[in-house]
Amino acid sequence: MLDNLFPFIIFVIAMTGTPGPGNLTMLAIGQTTGFSSSIPFLVGTAVGCIFLDSLVACGLGGVIVASPVAAITLRIAGSLYILYLAGKILFLQFSSKKVEKRFSFYEGLLIHPLSPKSWAMAVVAFSQFMNPEQPLVPQAMVFVFSFLVGLLVFHSAWCGAGALIPKIIGSSWLLFGINLIMVGLMLGATGYAMFA
């Protein structure tokens, strides 16, 4: 992997930076709750990413991705989970200020382990860029650390962009319309990633 570090980093940037279920969820959460209250959720996504990428580096990712039962289970669970997040985003948009507007660490923890796209991305990256003739541990550390940094940078950027939207747009109805669009994009990206 160290011999292919530059192409691997480009792959990580392309996979973690582009719109997908995770980034679009962070955009919608940032718009709904603000950046600072999204930090527990963001930390949860990072821990979930470390867990998933560590399993892939240990060789379990290929087994999970290759299993038809695991694939169907991930698709169903992942879709239901994104529906839950979308529902909560819409609920918080309508709720009074007395309701605590935040997503928890544990809610963030599940988003990547329940995503077939995250599993497939990690398996493809590790199988393409790992050198089987080199020691596993240093390569696994580079693999996990690189995806973690990419996730933190881009999830934070998408969340920050979402948090700017209410500051730019003052109309509550326009904000609601934007929120509906973002939830629709979340669900659309998830549906595409789950079933395409």
N, C-alpha and C positions, 0 to 999 in steps of 0.2 A: 504494500500500500504506500509506503514511503517513497518508492520509485515513481508512483503515479499520483503524487500528492496534488500537483496543480490541477489535473483533470478531475480529481476527486473533489477538491474544494469548489471548482466550478459546478460540479454536479450538486453538491450540498447547497450552494447558493441558489441554483435553479429550482431545487426541490423545496427548500424552506422559504424562499422569498416570494414565490408566485402565489396567486390566489388559489386557495384550496379550502377545505372545511375548517382547518385550524386557524388560518389567517383571517378568513371571513368571519369566523366566530369571534376572534379577538377584535376585529373592526366593529362588529355589532355590540360587543360588550363594552368596549371603550366609549362608544357613542351613548350607550344606555347608562353606564355607572360612572364613567370617568376613568382616568388612567390609574390613579393611586389606589382606588378601591378594587381595581382589577389585578393588583399585584399578587394576592394569594392564589388566584386562579392561574396566573402566569407561572408562578413557582410550581404549582401542581402539574402544569403541562410539561415543565422541565424535568421533574422527577419521573413522570410517566414516560417521557422520551428516553431518559437514562435506562429505565427498566426495560423498555422494549428493545432498544439498541443493544443492551447487554445480553438479552436473550438471543438476539440474532447473532451476535458475535460468538456466543457459546454454541451455535449450531442449531438452536431450537426453532429459529425463524422459518427455515426451509420446511421443517416438519409441519408447522402450523399452517403455512401458506399452501402446502401440498395437500392437506387434509380437506376433503369436500365438506365434512361435518363442521370443522373449525371455520372454514370459509363462510358457510351459510350462517353459522352462529355469530361470527363477527359482523357480517352484513346486517343481520337483524338487530343485534345489540347496538351496533354503531348507529344505525338509522334511528332507532328508538331514543338513543341518547341525544342525538342532534335535535330530534323533535322536542325532547325535554328542554334542552338549552334554548331553542327557539321560542318555546312557550314561555319560559321564564323571562326571556328578553322582552317579549311583548307584555307580559304581566307587569314587569318593572316599569315599562314605559307608561302604563296606565295607573300605576299605584300612587298612593299619596306619599308625601315626603316622610311620613312616619314609618314606612316600610324601609328596612335597611337594604339599600341598593348595592348589593355586592354578590359576587360568586365566590364559592369557597375553594380552598386548596384541593379538597377531595373531588370537587366537580372538575377541576382542571386536570387532576391526576388521571382521569379515565379517558380523556379525549383521544389521545394517540394510541393507547393499547386497544381501544375499541374500533380503531380505524383500519380497515383492510388496506387502504392506500398507504398508511404509515408502515404497515408490515411489509407490503410489497416493495416500497421504496427502500427500506432498510435492507431487505434480502437482496435486491438487485445491486445496491451499492456495495454491500460487503462481498458478494460473489464476484462482482466485476473488478473491484479494486484491491482485494486482499491477495497477497502473494502467499500461496500455501507452503512455499519453501522457506519462508521467514517465520520467526517466532510469533505466536498468536497474540500474546498479551500486549506488546507494544502497539501492534496494529489495531487491536480492539480498543485500546485507550485512545488512539488517534481518531478512530471511527466514532466512538461515543462522544468524545470531546468536540469534534467538528460539528456533528449534528446538534449537540447541545448549544454551542455558540450560535450556529445559524438559527436555531429555533428562538433563542432568547433575543437576538438582534431583530429578526423579522416579526416575530409575534409582538414584541414591544413597539416596533414601528407601526404595524397595522393597528394596534390598540391605541397608540398615541394619535394616529390619524383619525380614528373614530372619536376620540375625546375632543378633538378640535372642532368637529362638526357642530355641536351645540353652541360653541363660542362664536362661530361664524353665522349660524342661522338662528334667528331669534323666534321664529314662528313655531309654536308647539304643534300645529297641524302639519307644517312642512317637515318638522323633525319626525313626527309619527309616520309620514309617508316615506321618508328616508329609511326609517327603522324597518318598515314593511319590506322595502326593497332589499335591505341588507339581510333580513331573515329569509326572504325568497332566494337570494344568492347563496346563503348558507345551505339551505335545503337543496337547491339545485346542484351546487358543487358536491354536496354529500351524495345525492342520488347518482350523479355522474360517476363519482369515485367508487361508490358501492356496487353499482350495477352495470357500468360500461365495460 
